[in-house]
Amino acid sequence: MTFSIKISVLVILLNFIFSITQVYAQEEDSTKSSIKKPLISHGAKGFEFTSIDGNYLMQIQFRGQFRIAYPRDSDPINLTDFQNEQLYLKVNRARMKVGGHAFTPWLKYYLEYDFFGSNLLDFRLMVENLPYLKLKVGQWKAQYNRERIISSGKQQTMERSIITRPFTLDRQEGISVFGRLDGNGLADFNYWASVFMGTGRGARDNDDKNPMLMARWQWNFTGRPLEFSGSDLKYYKKFTAILAVAGVTNQSQYTRFSTAGGGQLEGFEEGVAGQYRVNQLMEETAGKYKGFSWQQEFHWKEINDKVNSKITTLAGNLFQIGYFPHYKWNKFSDKIELYARHAFYDPDVNRESDFQQEFSTGMNWFIKGHANKLTAEYSYFYYSLDTDQLHSGSRVRLQWDVSF
């Protein structure tokens, strides 16, 4: 199906939804129903279409991300990336999100479509009748580490750090059970246990008989869970923080995953079915309090190349903080946030001269929360690569992110 045809189908779908809601509205007027909320409205998740009985809800949201960057946009990976200098002015993301529930409020669904790549990023169904035992099936971002779980539209920083590329599980197809075990106070936990195909977004089959197994355990030690969203926009009056650990094991032809699907890290050849056994562990902390927020992750990853009989161990860490200076100095606008981040990545802990670091600092101007914000950011990269020579470089970026 071509891109133009997909757009036409989308337009027809929206017109159909609008027509149906108009019919419902007319019926509601004729019967003088006492329904309190409108059948068509707009909320935090976009335009909402609701049935009279409340058993059906569809939320549609469009999002665009516009970016200027110099002398590069993406994080440098090799020496060539430091040498090439270019001005970027582009639409970085253009997406549609559709979510809601059907038949009953606890049977939920969500899909996300990428217009540029013509890719279905997410499509999942969730059974959420019991808070301590929920079920999810479909394709989505594996809920492994906080930096990747948080939507790119709700991040504190302009983009994710240098450790995302080597350690993210990204989007996978599979099934998951999850929930919250609320025992009050210190006995408050969230958990996720998932079985995935382990071959990335859009892969409809496994390359061998070994699925990806993932588990995440989160301790809400302040008695409250922390939302997956950057920045303390809600101004948490009570200190709220979490500690999480997660692990994953997978055997496939890939050593890394991204929005594009499965791929290879630098230094690894294109794999055959079941060539790489990958084991990963992650530790994470995060918290928010009165305009201040922090986020930290440590990653460990072992890649066992079964064809070449070689084991490689990778490690990485990020730490970032943010603060709204208005709460200390009221001359600042309460819509301005300052943030800073440091991240390091070691592609092989047993090899010298390959240590990579990122230092980033920036400012958010929340015109209307995460739905409409401007971000300015400066980054400095400090890499020591295989040539035993030090390579470094700066980057400046400006971005407007808007959802409606």
VOVO-747388 format. One record per residue: x, y, z of N, C-alpha, C, CB in turn. Coordinates in steps of 0.05 Angstrom, whole numbers, plus 5000, padded with zeros to 4 digits. Last residue first. Glycine has a CB too. Example, Ala and Ser with C-alpha at 12.3 -4.5 7.8 and 13.67 -1.06 7.14 Angstrom:
BEGIN
525749555142527349795143525850015157528249885114
526448865156524649105156526449345156522649115181
This chain:
BEGIN
497953515381495253625382493153415375495053865363
504653685398502553475395499853605398502953255417
511253885382508453965386506553725381507654195368
517554135392515953895393513053965400517053695414
523054425365520254485372518754225370518954715354
530054525380527754345372525054455382528154065382
536854575366534454715374532054555363534355015363
543654415382541054345370538854515382540454045374
550454315373548454505382545854435367549254805377
556353975393553853975377551854165390552653685374
563453825389561053945401558653925382561554235408
568353305400566853495384564353595398566153375357
574152875397572053015411570653215392573253165435
578652355406576952495387574652625402575852305365
585252135414582852245427581252405406583552425451
587851515393587751815391585151905403588051905361
587850985388589251095411589451405409592050975413
584450775352586950895341588751005363586351115321
579750635376581750435372584450545362580750225353
578251235415577551015398580050835393576551115371
575151615460577851505456577351245441579351455483
571152205459571551925452574551855450570151855426
566752625478569652585485570152285482570352685514
562253135461562952845460565952815462561952715433
557453575484560353535479560953245481562053705499
551753955468552953705475555953705468551553465461
546254375483549054365475550254105485550754605486
539654565464541454375476544354405465540554095474
532954765474535654835463537654675478536155145466
526254665458528554565473531054655458528554255475
519454815469521854875454524254785471522055175448
513054485466515354575480517654625461516254375501
507254215476508254435460510654555475505954655455
506453785509504853795484505854015465501953835490
508953825557510353675536508853685509510653385544
506354485570507354225578508954085556505054045587
506254935531503854785542504754505549501454785521
511455115533509255295525506655195535509255345495
516855025566514354875563512055075558513754705589
523055025546520955225550518355085544521355475531
529054745571526354705560524554945566525054445571
535954715558533654865570531154795555534255175569
542054345573540054475556537854615572538754275538
547753935562546254125579544354275561548154315594
551853355562549753515550548453695571547653345537
557052955546556253155565554253335551558753325576
559152285537557352505528556752695551554752395515
564451845519562952005538561352225524564852135559
567551215511566051425499564451575521564151325477
573550835502571550945521570251195508573051025547
577450545479574950545465572750665482574150265456
582450405503582250615482579750595466584650605464
582449685515583149965521582550155498585949995530
577949165530579649295510580149585518578449275482
574248965563576848835563578848955543576548535557
569549215553570849275578573649155580569149185601
567449515498568749265505570449315530570549155481
564749995495563949785477565249515483564649865449
562450385544564850235539564149995521566250135566
559851025554559450765541562150635535557850795514
556651515595559051385584558251115573561251365605
553652155605553351875598556051765588551151825577
550452685638552952555631552452255626555052595654
546453265632546652975631549552895625544852865609
541753765655544553685648544653385649546653815667
537054315648537754035653540653985645535853845638
531954775667534654735659535354445665536654925674
525655025645527154825660529954805649525754545658
520355485648523155445640524455225658524755705641
515555635667515555455644518355385634514055595621
515956015705515455745715515255545692512955735732
521356465692518756365686518356085696518156375655
525156775743525056585721522056515717526756335727
524257045789524657205765524657035740527157365767
524156705832521656745818521856935794519656855837
528356215847528556495839526156565821531256555824
526255725859528255835877528556135872530955695872
522555615822521855545849523955635869521355245852
524955735774522855915784522255865813520355875767
528255325756529455535774527355725785531555685759
526954685754525554925747526555155765522354895748
531754195734530554365754529254605742532654455775
534653545726533253775716532053935738531153695695
539853075709538253225729536853455715540053325752
542452425695541552685686539752805708540052675660
546951925676545852075699544952345689547852085723
548351285650547551555646546551665673545351575624
552950785627551450915649550651195640553250935675
555350135606554650415602553050525625553150445576
558849595574557849725598557250015592559849705622
559948935546559549225543558349335569557649285519
563948395526562348515548562348825545563648435575
564047845482564548135486562748245508564148295459
566747245463564947375482565847665486564947225509
566946785409568047025421565947155439568947225399
566146395367567046325394568446565408569046085393
563746495319566646565321567846505349567046855314
558546315331559846225307562946265309558746385283
556946555378557246265378558546155352554546135381
558547075413558447005385559046705382560547185368
555347355464556747115459556447035429555846875477
555447945498554747835471556547595466555048045449
552748255553554748055544553747935518555147835565
552148865588551248695565553448505557550348875541
549549325633551549125628550448935607552348975654
548049995655547549765637550049585634546749865609
544750435697547250295692546550045676548650225718
541651075701541450795691544350685688539950775664
537651595729540251455727539751165718541751455754
534952225739534551965726537351845722533152005699
531352735775533752595767533052325754535752565790
528553385787528353105779531052995772526353085754
524953905820527453775815526953485806529353775840
519954085833521254205810523854075802521654485814
518853755880518754045880520354175857519654155906
521753185858520953325882521153625878522753235906
522952525833522052795828521152925855519652805808
527352005807525752135827525052425819527252135853
530551375796529351625786527651745808527651575760
535150855776533851015797532651265784535851085820
536850195755535750455749534650585774533550435728
540549695720539749815746539050105741542049785767
540549125679540249405681539349485710538149515661
543548635637542548715663542449015664544248595686
543248135584543448415593542348445621542048605574
545947715535544847735562545348015572546247525581
545447405473545747655487544447645514544547885470
548247005426546846985452547547245467547746735468
548146995358548947155381547047095405548847455374
546046635319548946665322549746795349550046825299
540746515303541746425329544646465334541146145331
542146575235540146505255541446395280538146295244
547747015227545946805218544146735241547646555207
549447725223549247465235547447265220548247495262
554548125201551748055196551347765204550948105167
559448225254558648165226555648115225560247935216
561348765296559948505293558948465265557648485314
563449265297565249045303563948775301566449085329
557749605322560349625308562149385316561749895313
551749205323553549405334556149395319554049345364
546449085276549049005288550449255300550748875268
539248975282541749055268544148975283541749365264
532048985277534548865286536948965269534348565285
528649625270528649335274531349235284527949195248
528350165270528450035244528249725246530950115229
528750295322526150335310526050185283525450625306
533249755342532550045340529750055328534550195322
538049325372535449375361534949675361533249235377
543748865365542549115374539749145361544249365368
545448395345546748485370545548745380549748515365
541947825315542448115319543948165345539848265318
540147315308542247405290543047695294541247365261
539347075376538347145349540747215332536347385351
537247005440539046895421537846935393539446585426
536947345503535947305476538047175459535047575464
534847605565536547415551535247355524537047155567
534948115614533848005589535847805578533348235568
532748495672534548305658533248195633535448085677
532749025720531648885697533648705685530449075677
530749425775532749255763531349095741534049055784
529650065805528849845788531249685779527249945764
526850515849529250365844528350115828530750285871
523851175853523750885848526650775845522150835822
520351715887522651595874522351295871525251655889
518152315911517252075898519651965882514852115879
516352765960518652635947517752365937521052605967
510753165947511952945963514152815947509752735970
509753515908510153625934511153415954507453735945
511753565843511253365864511853485891513053115860
510153865793511153975818510353785841510054255824
509053685743506853685762507653805789505853395766
513953695717511953885709509653905729510853815681
519553505723517553515744515553735738518853565772
521953085669521453345681519253335702520753555659
519052535631521252695641520252965652523252745619
515351965649515352225636517652385648512652375639
512251505675514351495654514251755638514051245637
511251655745510351635717512751635698508451875711
512551245799513351485785512651455756516451535788
508451035855509950985830510551255816508250805810
509451095925508051195901509651125876507551495903
512550955967509750885969508150985945508651005993
517851005961516551235975513551185976517151495960
519450565932519950565960518850805975522950555965
517650195888516650465893516950525923513650505883
521649795851520849855879520150145882523249775898
520749365798521049645806519949685834519449835786
523348925752522248945779522849225790523448725799
522648595691523348845705521948855731522549095687
524848125643523548185668524548445680523947945688
524647735583525247985597523648015622524748225578
526847335531525647335557526547585572526247075573
525947175464527147365483525547365508527247655470
526146465444524946735446526646915464522146715457
529046015402529546155427528246425428532546175432
529145765354527145675373527345815400527345375377
530146285306530846025317528645955337533646025330
528046745288530046625271530946355281532446815267
520846835290523446825303525446685284523246665330
516647295254517447035263520147045276517446835240
515647815241513347645247514047365255511447645223
518248435255519048155250516747965259521748075265
516848945270516048855244516748565238517049025224
522449035313519949135302519449015275520049445301
525948415335525548695330522848765317527648795312
526647905352527847975326527048255317526947775305
523947705396526847755398528247815372528147515410
518847575410520047435388523047465388518847535361
518347555483518247685457519447505435519847945458
515247565543516347385524516047505496515047095526
515847895607515147895579516647665564515848155566
513748205664514947965654513947915626514247715673
514148725710513648665682515048395676514548895663
511749065769513248855756512348825727512948585771
512249495825511249445798512949225786511249705780
510749565895512349475873510849465847513449195880
511249725962509849805937511649745913509150115938
512549736018511749486004510049555979510049306022
513150226041515450106029514749856012517450026050
506450406032509050476042511250346027509250406071
502549866007502750116023505550156033500750106047
502749475971502549395998502749626018504649186005
501149365909501049595928500549505956498849795919
503749175855503249045880503449255902505248805886
501749245789502749385813501849235838501749675814
503748905728501949015748503349155770500148795759
503848435674505048645690502948745709506048875672
505748005620504048045644505448255661503547775659
506048005549507148085575504948085596508448365573
508447805485506347805505507547865532504847535506
510548085422510447885442508047905461512847885458
515448445385512848315385512748095406512148205357
518849055404518748765399515848665398520348615422
522949625402520249505398520549205391518749655376
528549635447526749765429524049615426528049795401
532549505480531149275467529249375446529549115488
538649875483535749865482534749605470534650095466
544349895481542949745502539949715500543649865528
546750205440547749935446546049765464550449955457
543250675439543750515415544750235422545750655398
543350905491540950785480541550595457538950995471
547951155505547750885513545150745502547750855543
547651695490549351515474549051225482552251595476
540651865504543551885506545051685489544351845535
535152175467536351985485539351985483535251705480
534052885461534152615450535352435471535752615423
533153325495532253335467532053055455534053505450
530653125561532653215542531653205513535253035544
525752925579526853175591528953295572528153115618
520552675536523252675548524052935560525252585527
515952625510515752685538518452675552513752505552
516852465458515352715462515152795491512652695451
519051965463520852185454519452455457521652145425
516651645522516251735495518151965488513351825490
520451215562519251475560519051555531520851685576
523450755551520550725555519250995551519950615583
528750925549527450845524524450825527528550575515
529651065603530251255582528851185555533251275577
528150595632526550835633527051025610527050985659
528249945603529650165617528050425612532450195607
523749585590526249495601527549725617528149395580
518749455560519049625584521349525601516449615600
519349495491519749325514520249505539522049125511
514649815453517349845464517549685490518050145470
510649325417511049575432513949585441509049585457
505548915392508249025388508449285402508849055357
501948415429502248585405505148665401500548835407
498848445493499748285470500048475447497748065463
498448435564498948595540499948405518501048815545
495048435625496048285603496348465578494148045596
495748475697494848575671496148425649495348885669
494848485762495248285741494048375715494048005750
493648895796495948725803496548515782495548595830
488949125778491349285779493849125784491149495801
484848825729485948795756488548945758486448495764
483848965677481548955696482548945725479848705690
486549045627487349185652485049195672488349465646
489248815572487048735590487848835618486548425591
491049125512491649095541489049025556492849345552
494249075449491749055465492448995494489848835453
498049465402497749285425494949295437499849355445
502649695361499849605360499549395381499149485331
507450165338506150025360503349925352505950205385
509150295285511050265307509850095330511850535318
508650185221506950155244508850095268504849925240
511650645175511850415193509750415215514650395205
513451045141511150885133511150615149511150825103
517251395157518151125151515950945140519351005175
513851845163516251855147517151575139518451995162
509551685198509051765170511551765153507852045170
508551175241510651365233510251435204513451235238
503551055289504351035262506351255255501951045243
501150665341502650895334503850855306504950955355
495650445382497350415359498750685353495750325334
492250105433493950325426495550255401495950405449
486949925479488549885455490150135449486749815430
483649555532484849795520486549725495486549935540
478749395571480049275548481049505531477949095532
476349695611478849565618480049405595478349375641
471449915591473750085596476349945603472950265619
469149505535469149565564471549745570469149305581
469049575479467249385492466949445522468249105488
475349895482473149795466471749585482474249675439
479350505490478450245498476050165482477750245529
485450815465482850825478482050555489480750925459
489151125410488750955434485950985445490851015455
493751315363490951245367490751055391489651125341
498051785335497551595357494551565361498851705384
502551925284499851925292499451715314497851865268
508352345270507052095278504052145285508451975302
514452525253511752585246510052335250511552685216
520852795269518852595274516152695264518752505304
523953195245525252965257523352735262526653035282
524553585193522353475209523453205220519653435192
530553995194528853775185526453725204530553515183
536654185181534054315186531954125176533854605171
543454175195540954015191538554195198541053765209
549754275167547454405180544954235174547154695170
555753915181553453965164551354105180552353705151
561853575178560353795190558253885170562254035197
565553005192563553125174562053345190561552905164
568752825234569952985213567853125195571652805195
565852505267567052745278568052935256569352665297
564452085233562252255245563352505257560652095266
569251835224568051985203565852175213566851805181
570051525271571651765266570451945244574451685257
563351345295566051285286567551545280566151105262
558951585320559451295324562351225317557451125308
555552155348557852035332558351745340560352205336
548452215346550952175362553152055345550352005387
545552645296545752405311548352385326545552165292
547253165275544853125291545052875308542453115272
552653645270551453385265548953365282553553155272
554354135286555054055258554153775251558054065254
547454295287550054345275552254265294550354645266
540354295275542654185288545254255272542453875291
533454365286535854485274538254385289535654805274
527154045280529754065292531754205274530753795300
520653855301522254015282524854095294520654265272
515853385304518253475318520153605297519753225332
508853275315511053345297513453445314510253555277
503152865321505452975333507653035312506552795355
496252765336498352795316500652945329497352945290
491652305364493452525368495652525346494852515396
485552065386487252095363489052345367485652125336
482051585421483551835424485551845401484951855451
475851295432478151315413479451585416477151265384
471950855469473351105469475651095448474451175497
466250535493468050565470469350845471466650525443
462950555536464450315532466450325509462550085527
459650995542462351005553464050755549462151065582
454751035519454950865543457650865555454150585536
456051355475454151455495454451295521451351455485
463051365458460351265455458651365478460250955452
467551885438466451715459463651625453466551855486
473452125417470852045407469751825426471051935377
478152645424476852415436474052375424476752435466
484452885404481652885400480352625410480952925370
489552835456488552905429485552915428489552715409
490752725508491652525488490352575461490852255498
488553125538491453105538492452905517492353015565
482953285494484253255519487253225517483153025534
476853465465479753465462481053465490480753715445
470953125440472353315457475353305451471853255487
464752875427467252955415468453165433466753065386
460852785464461652565448464252615433459452485429
461653085530461053095501462052845487462153345489
458952825591461252915576460652905546463752755582
453852685611455152925621457453015603456152875648
447452475590450352435589451752695595451152335561
441952445592443252615612446352575612442152555640
438152505531439752355550441252545569441852165535
434052625495434652795518436052645540431952915529
433252385448432352235472432752395497433751965473
435452755414432652685410431552535434432352505385
440752785431439053025433436152945432439753225411
442452275418442552355446440752605450445452415454
442052275363440352095379440252185408441451805376
445852665352443152715345441252535360442752675315
450452385370449652645382446752715377451552865372
450551955335450151905364449252165378452751805377
451652235288449152085291448552035320449351815276
456652435301454552625296451852485298454852745268
459551975305459152125329456952335325461752265338
459551815250458251645270457651805296460051405277
462452235227459652185219458252025240459552045192
467552155250466052405255463052375248467252635238
468851655230468551695259466951945265471251715273
469151785176467251585185466751625215468251305179
473452145175470752235167468552045176470652255136
477451795191476752025208473952125201478852245206
477551435148477051345175476151565193479451205186
478951775105476351635105475551545133476351405085
484151905123482052115120479251995120482552275094
486551395120486451535145484251755144489051665152
486351285066484951115084484551255111486350855088
489751695048486951695040485251525058486651595011
494551515070493451775078490451785072494952005065
495251045040494951035070493751295080497650985083
495851254990493551094995493051075025493850804983
500751504996498451664989495851514995498451754960
504251065005503851265026501351435021506351455028
501450434982503150674980502350875002502850804952
501749765000500050005000501850255000498150005025
